[in-house]
């Protein structure tokens, strides 16, 4: 390969585990290599990333010969890739990074189709409407199970098999249960009627009474061999000609009259139903290694996985799978299940029971709402909790829109003029707050960036800062990259990934209208990084308990409200649309304030100073709240900076000045409302620490 060709290729970075003496490939790396081999994709320069000096020579048998592989060290990674969890793909410009297993795998499929659009088998991997594993793991339990749950569980088992002897991981049991459930696919009515017709035809042949029971609808669980044959034929037909097999004869009238609810269910052939998809590609390397280890160490447990073993056998019948597996050094075979009947799993290991434990926090959010928000608001008020908004520090601040390049101005996009004006007003608010916080050399991350309205303005306004846009939707991020290229911005980077896959350092996080729990995810990411944040929440009605946090979040709200009562606030916080009556919008605004007050108190419990304010003008958006949070160190340094600029005082003058300032602050705290008391108490604590430090330096 020439240097010019290499520059035109995207770079795929895959992790190598170096925990033991011999390097090994983690499952995420094995999955990516298997897909490259299955797709016969040569669009990437592949780098194996070592955390300590080493080479891939001992891994050669697991690397497809068709893939161009090189070794590199962790410290030599490009900066954008270094801030992400692997696997990751860096495009040829070096400005756009795609990170995370599902995102990278879907990108490999798309690059394969760009090179060879005739590969229908590769296109089919994306599933119905190309949505396979598209939903992010934070909100989709299925994506979370396949992308992180099963690979992590298998990795843990392979590293410590003796500690898990005698029981199966929850994620494996979850998959077994999923494979045992009826298939729910788009437009499955036709195949289910075919199945019913075959069941009746076979029943007639087997029944000594002949036609006596022909008119009885078959039991959904009947004739599994027939069911298996029909589903498998449909699946294999999809793989070979990309269509469901045509029916040779039309169903008779009795079959057509059967209600849909009375039709027999379809059984799983592959992980997502009848057809081989990207999910099966992700699972195969994981299950292959798990079953091999289980066969050698605890073969009796295989009896608890009948559906998983059936799936494993069927996957091997898919054209191209055995070839790709061989190229990756995967020895596929059918495990031998012991014939001796053994006791079933204990009740606590039952998949249904375990899944109920896993989903317990989700089921509480599905209860129907009863009543309005007033009882909940009254309950909070009785505890002294009311929504209070901090005055906007610079309500008239605005960007010089008339002098900005057209590619920055929202009025140049496809949105309506009215919406573009409101978008400019929203940007004024966020940019004003970020500009106050930013310093030269800072990294600013625009989370949930969409097409880059916020991030691109910040990169242009703050040329001495580095701006990174993070977005899960590829189309939006590519459009943002094009806008950035038109402007010639050099201080900007783009990452297509879920929030969890970004691990780089940054000083300020910003998000405009982060939907539902995305606001909480962004806040948590900023707090974990010790970064300031400027966030405008949105879609309060979509807030629900998640894996990492539950609602309410703060101690005082938890002591006052149940989760259901908090969800009532969230539901009515969405009722702020301009077409609603004014009194209803006012209640919606108060509910917004209470939900964000809970968020702010949760952050303040971790040392942050948080202000909840309203964007100016209020008409810029029905969702016009803004949370501005400063980490403890930044707040403290700000006080120190202000004091250092003050006139130099003697020791006695300093002590008198401190006592006066604290007395004033405490008197304000006593007079202020609940929200003001929280803010001022935090300021007093910071003032005590900061002033004490300065006195120690001078005295």
Secondary structure, 3 states (H helix, E strand, C coil): CCHHHHHHCEEEEEECECCCCCCECCHHHHHHHHHHHHHCCCCEEEEEEECCCCCCHHHHHHCCCCCCEEEEEHHHCCHHHHCECCCEEECCCCCEEEECHHHHHHHHHHHHHHHCCCCHHHHHHHCHHHCCCCCCCCCCHHHHHHHHHHHHHHHHHHHCHHHHCCCCCHHHHHHHHHHHCCECCCCCHHHHHHHHHHHHHHHHHHCCCCCCCCCCCCCCCCCHHHHHHHHHHHHHHHHHHCCCCCCCCCCCHHHHHCCHHHCCCECCCECCECCCCHHHHHHHHHHHHHHHHHHHHCHHHHHHCHHHHHHHHHHCCCCCHHHHHHHCCCCCCCCCCCCCCCCCCCHHHCHHHHHHHHCHHHHHHHCCCCCCCHHHHHHHHHCCCCCCCCCCCCCCCCCCHHHCCCCCCHHHCCCCHHHHHHHHHHHHHHHHHHHHHCCCCCEEEEECCCCCHHHHHHHHHCCCCEEEEEECCHHHHHHHHHHHHHHCCCCEEEEECCHHHECCCCCEEEEEEEECCHHHHHHHHHHHHCCEEEEEEECHHHCCCCCCCCCCCCHHHHHHCCHHHHHHHHHHHCCCCCCCCHHHHHHHHHHHHHHHHHHHHHHHCCCCEEEEEECCCHHHCCCCEEEEEECHHHHHHHHHHHHHCCCCCCHHHHHHHHHHHHHHHHHHHHHCCHHHHHHHHHHHHHHHHHHHHHHHHHC
